[in-house]
Structures are given as C-alpha cells and as structure tokens.
Amino acid sequence: MGVADKQIRVSEAVKREIERRRREGESYNDVLERTFATRPSTDRDLFAGFGILSDEEADRVRENVDQSRKKSKERMRRIDIE
C-alpha cells in the first residue's frame, strides 16, 4: 500500500473497532478496504461476516453454542418429566 495522502478523523470507538479487525501486517487502510470490499450490497447476504472471527474466537463461540444447546436439552427433559 502506498503512502497515505489523506487523513480522516474517527472516534476512539471507531479506532478500537478498526484495531480489533486488523490482521497481522495490515494498515488501517487495508482493514477499511477489506471491510468495504466484502460488505454486501444487501443485508440479506448469507455469507456476510464469514471469516471475521479468529480461530480462537470461533472456538469460543462454538463452545458457548454447544453448552447452550446442552442446557436447553436438559431444561426440556426436566419439563417433559414434570
């Protein structure tokens, strides 16, 4: 990527979000280009958001979903028994 020729002001919250999405070796500009390039033209894009999570984050989400499903099944069994 070339040298920046423009500067923009962003809030601290926006800066933190850009930093959160930033991959190793990426500039802020790289993050924004990737974000806008992959942004769907409609909110109904089923693939929107895929690949955003790191492997560790995805593993945590899967584990939470699995735990929630187990708890839900246990509640349903208890309701069925009562």
C-alpha positions in Angstrom: 0.0 0.0 0.0 1.3 3.5 -0.8 1.8 6.4 1.5 -1.4 7.9 2.8 -2.3 11.2 1.1 -5.4 11.9 3.2 -6.2 11.9 6.9 -9.6 11.4 8.4 -10.8 11.8 12.0 -12.5 8.9 13.7 -13.8 8.5 17.2 -11.9 6.4 19.7 -14.7 3.7 19.4 -14.2 3.5 15.7 -10.4 3.3 16.0 -10.7 0.5 18.6 -13.1 -1.4 16.1 -10.6 -1.0 13.3 -7.8 -2.2 15.6 -9.9 -5.2 16.6 -10.5 -6.2 13.0 -6.9 -5.6 12.0 -4.9 -8.6 10.9 -1.2 -9.0 11.3 0.7 -6.7 9.0 -2.4 -4.7 7.9 -2.5 -1.0 7.9 -5.7 0.9 8.9 -6.3 1.5 5.2 -6.0 -2.3 4.5 -8.6 -3.0 7.1 -11.0 -0.4 5.7 -10.5 -1.6 2.1 -11.1 -5.2 3.1 -14.2 -4.2 5.2 -15.8 -2.2 2.4 -14.8 -4.6 -0.4 -16.5 -7.5 1.4 -19.6 -5.5 2.5 -22.6 -6.9 0.8 -24.8 -4.7 -1.3 -27.8 -6.0 0.7 -28.2 -7.0 4.4 -29.5 -10.4 3.2 -26.1 -11.8 2.1 -25.8 -15.1 3.9 -22.0 -15.0 3.7 -21.7 -11.6 5.3 -19.5 -11.9 8.4 -17.8 -15.2 7.5 -14.1 -15.2 8.3 -14.3 -12.3 10.7 -13.5 -14.3 13.8 -10.1 -15.6 14.6 -9.8 -19.4 15.1 -9.7 -18.9 18.9 -12.8 -16.7 18.8 -14.7 -19.1 16.6 -13.8 -22.0 19.0 -15.1 -20.0 22.0 -18.3 -19.3 20.1 -18.8 -22.9 19.2 -18.2 -24.0 22.8 -20.7 -21.5 24.0 -23.3 -22.7 21.5 -22.6 -26.3 22.5 -23.1 -25.5 26.2 -26.3 -23.6 25.5 -27.7 -26.5 23.5 -26.9 -28.9 26.3 -28.5 -26.7 28.9 -31.6 -26.2 26.7 -31.9 -30.0 26.2 -31.6 -30.5 30.0 -34.3 -28.0 30.6 -36.6 -29.6 28.0 -36.0 -33.0 29.6 -36.9 -31.6 33.1 -40.1 -30.0 31.7 -41.0 -33.3 30.0 -40.5 -35.2 33.2 -42.6 -32.9 35.3 
